[in-house]
């Protein structure tokens, strides 16, 4: 097993460098370039070589990286790992400026199913992508990050809200407007331009998100936890990439990290879009249907760990623990795509490489969340298993997971990518 402490420190550096999906993809590109992966352009013809290592991006927020294996893909199938780059957050609206009672506030929109309470009283940074025209009038885009606290959403004092601890509700339209400035002399567009644009460049548009400025950190008396923003699901992106970098080149392995999972995946770059299918068609050609029948997709997304303060929300027979190993997630309503065939293959693989596995199934009277797994399975017709690291505080702006589990997930995914065993189960 790899040094879990070292890998966790690399994970935390990745999380700190990736406040938005755009930055996550940029961070992944950096690691891929360092590993001599070649970038592909979707608008060009490709000349792929056996044993070659490649990647491509779409919208700057989704990425696919793959190793073109030396063995016949029609025989051995594809070893695919999927994750998503986005996390619930607050996005800045196009007309952002709100001037009221001497304060300059920002108009924001809730992205995904965010827990709103944790966003109060946090030092909030602002990062994302700006589009601007240069001196020649050419439109360009640039990733930006203020890299410092820029805004805050102050709580209402308990003296003015005596029921704050008993019946507090949050109106996402009126209650979560971050304070940017005390004076309103500079519109938000001007603040962006002054910080990130040069003379002759004119801001045209932006996609910007607020994020918690607190850095990822080890937590717990024995540093047995990792506390960070965006563990759901940049942890899986990082683990999948680390596993792909360990590919021995025999089998064709694909890592896809889609944007927009938290809002339903219906987009040109989401799992319900054509990004992965288009890549696989170019990679496999007319053999695609045959290849997919022999393939397996591991949809990696974090799982709900047992919460010690709220044990009643969990099924009593399915209680994943932090640092207990990756979690196989099942749901008969197909909110997760797992079936016994994929589960058995991964359980056998876990036993072979010494990675403990856990199981999650929701209570019958509660929901469980969703992943890219069912969507990808439905679009491709490929056998899919949902698996992920156990975590607490999912969809908070500050989440918690076990420090030993990321290395276990990498170990399992690397074993999956390099395994010579068939990806199908023989039916009798």
Number of C-alpha atoms within 10 A of each C-alpha: 11 10 10 16 16 11 18 22 16 13 24 23 15 21 23 19 16 23 26 29 25 24 24 26 26 20 17 21 20 12 17 21 13 9 11 12 20 16 15 17 12 12 6 7 9 11 7 13 12 15 16 17 24 20 21 20 22 17 11 17 22 27 27 22 26 25 26 23 21 15 15 14 24 17 13 21 23 26 25 23 29 26 31 30 30 26 28 26 26 24 21 24 16 14 12 17 19 18 17 11 9 10 15 23 24 22 20 24 17 18 17 17 15 18 16 20 14 14 24 16 13 18 17 24 20 24 24 22 20 20 17 20 17 16 12 8 11 9 14 13 14 13 18 21 21 13 13 13 17 17 22 22 18 15 15 11 9 10 8 8 12 11 11 14 8 7 8 11 11 10 9 12 11 9 15 24 22 25 19 20 18 13 13 17 10 11 14 19 17 13 11 17 16 11 11 15 19 11 9 10 19 18 19 13 14 21 17 21 25 26 26 23 20 18 14 22 18 20 16 12 7 7 12 16 21 25 23 24 28 29 31 30 25 28 27 28 29 26 25 29 25 22 24 27 20 15 22 17 20 20 24 27 26 25 25 26 35 31 29 25 26 24 15 16 20 15 16 16 23 27 31 22 17 15 21 23 16 11 16 18 13 13 17 16 11 10 13 18 16 14 21 22 18 20 23 24 25 26 31 32 26 27 28 24 26 22 17 9 7 8 12 11 13 20 16 12 11 16 20 25 23 24 20 18 25 29 26 27 28 22 18 11 7 13 19 26 28 25 18 11 16 21 20 13 18 22 16 11 18 22 12 11 15 13 20 17 21 19 20 24 22 21 15 10 7 10 11 17 12 18 25 27 27 24 24 24 20 13 14 17 14 20 24 28 27 29 30 29 32 30 26 22 18 25 22 23 26 21 18 25 29 25 24 20 26 27 25 27 28 26 22 28 28 23 19 26 24 19 16 11 10 14 22 17 12 7 5 3
